[in-house]
Amino acid sequence: MTEQRVTTDVVIIGAGPVGLFAVFELGLLGLKCHVVDILDKAGGQCAELYPEKPIYDIPALPVVTGGELIARLLEQCKPFEPQFHLGQMGEKLEKLESGNWLLTTDLGMEIEAPVIVVAAGGGSFVPKKPPIAGIDTYEGGSVHYAVRKMEDFRGKRLLIAGGGDSALDWTLNLQPIAASVTLVHRRADFRAAPDSVEKMRALAAAGKIAFRVAQIAGLEGEAGKLSGVKLKSPEQGEWVEPCDTLLPFYGLTMKLGPIADFGLNLDENHITVDTQKFETSVPRIFAIGDINTYPGKLKLILSGFHEAALMAHQAFHYVHPDKKLRFQYTTSSSELQQRLKVA
């Protein structure tokens, strides 16, 4: 057993709203969860794509933003102490002789559990690559689409490209440790948080970073090591901006990713499940939320919450085959209230 191998009751792939509510429902039944997500924070699409977008169809909440909903769900499942493994993707799934599953992530983390729950929304978020000739040569060395360890960029000459929150956030966070930071965006206005834009402009005015209104036209370097990025603009023409690291933040797209290789029955990139337990074609693997499909499926967060509750009850029987599950209400059960730490 490696240093990075852990054992738990349930592994949840996906930390979006449905995955987080699954932590809560499983926690009520006394089941412990580890949650894996490719993003660097919990919340899925709600946190990454529309944190400030209002949602109107969550029961008892006439209006709530995506960010607020995630904050409430994290608070709700906090008593059950879920373990999050963020910034990594479930890459391989294998069945052990014990009957348990072993999930291995792309960072080498191994998680063993009797039950796997796929709550991956439309699949894995993968970065949109800029259409730059030869960029593949530099990926993993000089070109990175995510920041997993800030220390990896200490002392580097960074060129960050993009106009959203990720580009602005990493410009601000990496500036203190990088040798230099140049932010490139095709126009002078941004779609990021106004406070972040204001802080970036202050750093540029103080000469602590460089800001260029331009587009990337090419890369320069040898043997996979970047020496500069060729920029162009109508006003300045073309020039080379010296750097040794390129961080392009052009948004994310959804793909099923390694989940497609888990051996599950698929229907147009969705996982088919039953409507009693929301179990897949493979026993002990469940799929809930937008990733699954069944007759009458509605792609609503509400539907995913319902699916999580029914899934949890079947998961209990797999984790504790020798125990009887007693149905209880949180309003009247002292046992559940103790688990919620409100008793």
C-alpha positions as CSV (number, residue, x, y, z in Angstrom):
1,M,0.0,0.0,0.0
2,T,1.5,3.3,-1.1
3,E,1.6,6.6,0.9
4,Q,-1.2,7.8,-1.4
5,R,-3.5,4.9,-0.9
6,V,-6.6,5.3,1.4
7,T,-9.7,3.3,2.1
8,T,-13.2,4.7,2.6
9,D,-16.9,3.7,2.2
10,V,-17.7,5.6,-1.0
11,V,-15.7,7.4,-3.6
12,I,-17.6,10.2,-5.4
13,I,-16.3,11.4,-8.7
14,G,-17.4,15.0,-9.1
15,A,-17.7,17.8,-6.5
16,G,-20.6,19.7,-8.1
17,P,-23.9,20.3,-6.3
18,V,-25.2,16.7,-6.8
19,G,-21.9,15.2,-5.6
20,L,-21.9,17.4,-2.5
21,F,-25.5,16.5,-1.6
22,A,-24.6,12.9,-2.1
23,V,-22.0,13.4,0.7
24,F,-24.8,14.6,2.9
25,E,-27.2,11.8,2.1
26,L,-24.5,9.1,2.6
27,G,-23.3,10.9,5.8
28,L,-26.8,10.6,7.3
29,L,-26.4,6.8,6.9
30,G,-23.0,6.8,8.6
31,L,-21.0,6.4,5.4
32,K,-17.7,8.2,4.8
33,C,-16.8,9.8,1.5
34,H,-13.8,10.8,-0.5
35,V,-14.5,13.2,-3.4
36,V,-12.4,13.5,-6.5
37,D,-12.7,16.5,-8.9
38,I,-10.5,17.8,-11.8
39,L,-11.2,21.4,-10.8
40,D,-9.1,23.1,-8.0
41,K,-12.2,23.8,-5.9
42,A,-15.5,22.2,-5.1
43,G,-18.7,23.3,-7.0
44,G,-18.5,22.0,-10.5
45,Q,-20.2,24.2,-13.1
46,C,-21.9,26.3,-10.4
47,A,-18.6,27.4,-9.1
48,E,-16.6,27.5,-12.3
49,L,-19.0,28.7,-15.0
50,Y,-21.7,30.7,-13.2
51,P,-20.8,31.5,-9.6
52,E,-22.9,34.8,-9.8
53,K,-25.7,33.5,-12.0
54,P,-29.1,33.3,-10.3
55,I,-30.8,29.9,-9.9
56,Y,-34.5,30.0,-9.4
57,D,-35.6,26.3,-9.1
58,I,-33.9,25.2,-5.8
59,P,-36.7,24.2,-3.3
60,A,-37.2,26.8,-0.5
61,L,-34.7,29.2,-2.1
62,P,-36.5,31.6,-4.4
63,V,-33.2,32.8,-5.8
64,V,-29.6,31.7,-5.1
65,T,-26.4,32.2,-7.1
66,G,-24.3,29.3,-8.1
67,G,-21.6,30.3,-5.7
68,E,-24.0,30.7,-2.8
69,L,-25.6,27.3,-3.5
70,I,-22.2,25.6,-3.3
71,A,-21.3,27.4,-0.1
72,R,-24.6,26.2,1.5
73,L,-24.0,22.6,0.3
74,L,-20.5,22.6,1.7
75,E,-21.8,23.8,5.0
76,Q,-24.5,21.2,5.0
77,C,-22.1,18.3,4.4
78,K,-19.4,19.6,6.7
79,P,-20.4,17.5,9.7
80,F,-19.6,14.4,7.8
81,E,-16.0,15.5,7.1
82,P,-15.6,14.5,3.5
83,Q,-12.1,14.3,2.1
84,F,-11.6,16.2,-1.1
85,H,-9.0,15.4,-3.7
86,L,-9.1,18.4,-6.0
87,G,-7.2,19.2,-9.2
88,Q,-7.1,15.6,-10.2
89,M,-9.1,13.2,-12.3
90,G,-10.2,9.6,-11.8
91,E,-8.0,7.9,-14.5
92,K,-8.3,4.1,-13.8
93,L,-10.9,1.9,-12.1
94,E,-10.2,-1.7,-11.2
95,K,-12.0,-4.4,-9.2
96,L,-10.1,-6.0,-6.4
97,E,-10.3,-9.6,-5.2
98,S,-12.1,-8.3,-2.0
99,G,-14.9,-7.0,-4.2
100,N,-13.9,-3.4,-3.5
101,W,-13.0,-0.9,-6.2
102,L,-9.7,0.8,-6.6
103,L,-9.8,4.3,-8.2
104,T,-6.4,5.7,-9.3
105,T,-6.2,9.4,-10.2
106,D,-3.9,11.0,-12.7
107,L,-1.7,12.3,-9.8
108,G,-1.2,8.7,-8.5
109,M,-3.7,8.9,-5.6
110,E,-5.3,5.5,-4.9
111,I,-8.7,5.3,-3.2
112,E,-10.3,1.9,-2.3
113,A,-14.0,1.7,-1.5
114,P,-16.9,-0.8,-1.9
115,V,-18.9,1.8,-3.8
116,I,-18.2,4.3,-6.6
117,V,-20.6,7.2,-7.4
118,V,-20.2,9.1,-10.6
119,A,-21.6,12.6,-10.2
120,A,-19.5,14.2,-12.9
121,G,-22.1,16.4,-14.5
122,G,-21.5,16.4,-18.2
123,G,-18.1,14.7,-17.7
124,S,-14.7,16.1,-16.9
125,F,-13.8,19.7,-17.4
126,V,-10.8,19.9,-19.8
127,P,-9.1,23.1,-20.8
128,K,-9.7,24.7,-24.2
129,K,-6.4,24.7,-26.0
130,P,-5.4,27.8,-27.9
131,P,-5.0,27.1,-31.7
132,I,-1.2,27.7,-31.7
133,A,1.0,25.7,-34.0
134,G,3.4,23.4,-32.2
135,I,2.0,24.0,-28.7
136,D,1.9,20.3,-28.0
137,T,5.7,20.2,-27.9
138,Y,5.8,22.5,-24.9
139,E,2.9,21.1,-22.9
140,G,3.8,19.8,-19.4
141,G,7.1,21.6,-19.4
142,S,6.7,25.2,-20.5
143,V,2.9,25.3,-21.2
144,H,0.4,24.6,-18.4
145,Y,-3.4,24.8,-18.5
146,A,-3.8,24.7,-14.7
147,V,-1.9,25.7,-11.6
148,R,-1.7,22.7,-9.2
149,K,1.3,23.8,-7.2
150,M,2.2,27.5,-7.0
151,E,5.8,26.6,-6.0
152,D,6.3,25.1,-9.5
153,F,6.2,28.7,-10.9
154,R,8.5,30.4,-8.4
155,G,11.2,32.4,-10.2
156,K,9.6,31.8,-13.6
157,R,9.1,34.4,-16.3
158,L,5.3,33.9,-16.9
159,L,3.1,34.9,-19.7
160,I,-0.6,34.4,-18.7
161,A,-3.2,34.6,-21.4
162,G,-7.0,35.1,-21.0
163,G,-9.6,37.5,-19.7
164,G,-11.6,35.6,-17.2
165,D,-11.3,34.9,-13.5
166,S,-8.7,32.2,-13.8
167,A,-6.3,34.4,-15.8
168,L,-6.7,37.4,-13.4
169,D,-6.6,35.3,-10.2
170,W,-3.4,33.6,-11.2
171,T,-1.9,36.9,-12.3
172,L,-2.5,38.2,-8.8
173,N,-1.5,35.1,-6.9
174,L,1.7,34.3,-8.9
175,Q,3.0,37.8,-9.2
176,P,4.7,37.8,-5.7
177,I,6.7,34.6,-6.5
178,A,7.4,34.8,-10.2
179,A,10.4,36.5,-11.7
180,S,8.0,38.4,-14.0
181,V,4.4,38.2,-15.1
182,T,3.0,39.4,-18.4
183,L,-0.8,39.2,-18.9
184,V,-2.1,39.1,-22.4
185,H,-5.7,39.6,-23.5
186,R,-7.1,40.4,-26.9
187,R,-9.0,43.4,-25.6
188,A,-8.7,45.9,-22.8
189,D,-11.9,44.9,-20.9
190,F,-12.3,41.7,-18.9
191,R,-15.1,39.3,-17.9
192,A,-13.5,38.7,-14.5
193,A,-14.4,40.1,-11.1
194,P,-14.1,43.9,-11.1
195,D,-12.0,43.8,-7.9
196,S,-9.5,41.5,-9.5
197,V,-9.3,43.7,-12.6
198,E,-8.7,46.8,-10.5
199,K,-5.9,45.0,-8.5
200,M,-4.3,43.8,-11.8
201,R,-4.3,47.4,-13.3
202,A,-2.7,48.7,-10.1
203,L,0.1,46.2,-10.4
204,A,0.6,47.1,-14.1
205,A,0.6,50.9,-13.2
206,A,3.3,50.2,-10.6
207,G,5.4,48.3,-13.1
208,K,5.1,45.0,-11.1
209,I,3.5,43.2,-14.1
210,A,3.1,43.9,-17.8
211,F,-0.3,44.0,-19.5
212,R,-0.5,43.6,-23.3
213,V,-3.6,44.0,-25.4
214,A,-2.7,41.5,-28.1
215,Q,-3.2,38.0,-29.5
216,I,-0.8,35.0,-29.4
217,A,0.6,34.4,-32.9
218,G,3.2,31.7,-32.1
219,L,5.8,30.2,-29.8
220,E,9.5,30.4,-29.8
221,G,11.9,27.9,-28.2
222,E,13.9,24.7,-28.6
223,A,13.6,21.1,-27.3
224,G,10.3,21.8,-25.6
225,K,11.6,24.8,-23.7
226,L,9.9,28.1,-24.3
227,S,12.0,31.3,-24.8
228,G,9.3,33.6,-25.9
229,V,5.7,34.1,-27.2
230,K,5.0,35.9,-30.4
231,L,2.3,38.5,-30.0
232,K,0.5,40.6,-32.5
233,S,-1.9,43.6,-32.4
234,P,-3.2,46.0,-35.0
235,E,-1.4,48.9,-33.3
236,Q,2.0,47.3,-32.7
237,G,2.2,44.6,-35.4
238,E,4.2,41.5,-34.3
239,W,6.8,41.1,-31.5
240,V,8.2,38.5,-29.2
241,E,7.5,38.7,-25.5
242,P,10.3,36.9,-23.6
243,C,9.1,34.2,-21.2
244,D,9.8,30.6,-20.1
245,T,6.3,29.6,-19.1
246,L,2.9,30.0,-20.8
247,L,-0.4,29.7,-18.9
248,P,-3.3,29.9,-21.3
249,F,-6.7,30.2,-19.5
250,Y,-9.2,30.1,-22.4
251,G,-12.0,28.4,-20.5
252,L,-13.1,24.8,-20.1
253,T,-15.1,22.3,-22.1
254,M,-16.8,19.1,-21.0
255,K,-15.7,15.6,-22.0
256,L,-16.6,12.2,-20.6
257,G,-12.9,11.5,-20.2
258,P,-11.6,8.4,-18.5
259,I,-15.1,7.5,-17.2
260,A,-15.8,6.2,-20.7
261,D,-13.3,3.5,-20.0
262,F,-14.9,2.3,-16.8
263,G,-16.9,-0.4,-18.6
264,L,-20.3,1.2,-18.1
265,N,-23.2,1.1,-20.5
266,L,-23.3,4.5,-22.3
267,D,-26.0,6.2,-24.3
268,E,-24.6,9.2,-26.3
269,N,-21.9,10.0,-23.6
270,H,-24.4,9.5,-20.8
271,I,-24.4,6.6,-18.3
272,T,-27.5,4.5,-18.3
273,V,-29.0,3.7,-14.8
274,D,-32.1,2.1,-13.3
275,T,-34.6,4.4,-11.6
276,Q,-34.8,2.5,-8.3
277,K,-31.2,2.9,-7.2
278,F,-29.6,4.8,-10.0
279,E,-27.1,2.0,-10.3
280,T,-25.2,1.5,-13.6
281,S,-24.8,-1.7,-15.6
282,V,-21.9,-2.5,-13.3
283,P,-22.9,-3.4,-9.7
284,R,-21.6,-1.1,-6.9
285,I,-21.1,1.8,-9.4
286,F,-23.8,4.5,-9.4
287,A,-24.3,7.5,-11.6
288,I,-26.3,10.6,-10.4
289,G,-27.0,14.0,-11.8
290,D,-26.5,15.2,-15.4
291,I,-24.1,12.4,-16.2
292,N,-26.8,9.7,-16.2
293,T,-29.8,8.9,-18.4
294,Y,-33.0,7.0,-18.0
295,P,-36.6,7.3,-19.4
296,G,-38.1,10.6,-18.4
297,K,-34.7,12.1,-17.2
298,L,-34.8,15.8,-16.4
299,K,-31.5,17.6,-16.2
300,L,-32.2,19.6,-13.0
301,I,-30.2,19.9,-9.8
302,L,-33.4,19.0,-8.0
303,S,-33.5,15.6,-9.9
304,G,-29.9,15.0,-8.9
305,F,-30.7,15.5,-5.3
306,H,-33.5,13.0,-5.5
307,E,-31.2,10.5,-7.2
308,A,-28.5,11.0,-4.5
309,A,-31.0,10.1,-1.7
310,L,-32.1,6.8,-3.4
311,M,-28.5,5.9,-4.3
312,A,-27.4,6.3,-0.7
313,H,-29.8,3.7,0.6
314,Q,-28.5,1.0,-1.8
315,A,-24.9,2.0,-1.2
316,F,-25.5,1.4,2.5
317,H,-26.3,-2.3,1.8
318,Y,-23.2,-2.7,-0.2
319,V,-21.0,-1.2,2.5
320,H,-22.8,-2.9,5.4
321,P,-24.3,-6.1,4.0
322,D,-24.8,-7.5,7.5
323,K,-26.7,-4.4,8.9
324,K,-30.3,-3.5,8.6
325,L,-31.0,0.0,7.4
326,R,-33.7,1.8,9.5
327,F,-35.4,4.7,7.7
328,Q,-35.3,7.8,9.9
329,Y,-36.2,11.5,9.7
330,T,-33.8,14.2,10.6
331,T,-36.6,16.0,12.4
332,S,-37.2,13.2,14.9
333,S,-34.1,11.0,15.0
334,S,-31.6,11.7,17.8
335,E,-29.1,9.4,16.0
336,L,-29.2,11.5,12.8
337,Q,-29.1,14.7,14.8
338,Q,-26.0,13.5,16.5
339,R,-24.4,12.8,13.1
340,L,-25.4,16.3,12.1
341,K,-23.9,17.6,15.3
342,V,-27.0,19.5,16.2
343,A,-28.2,17.3,19.0
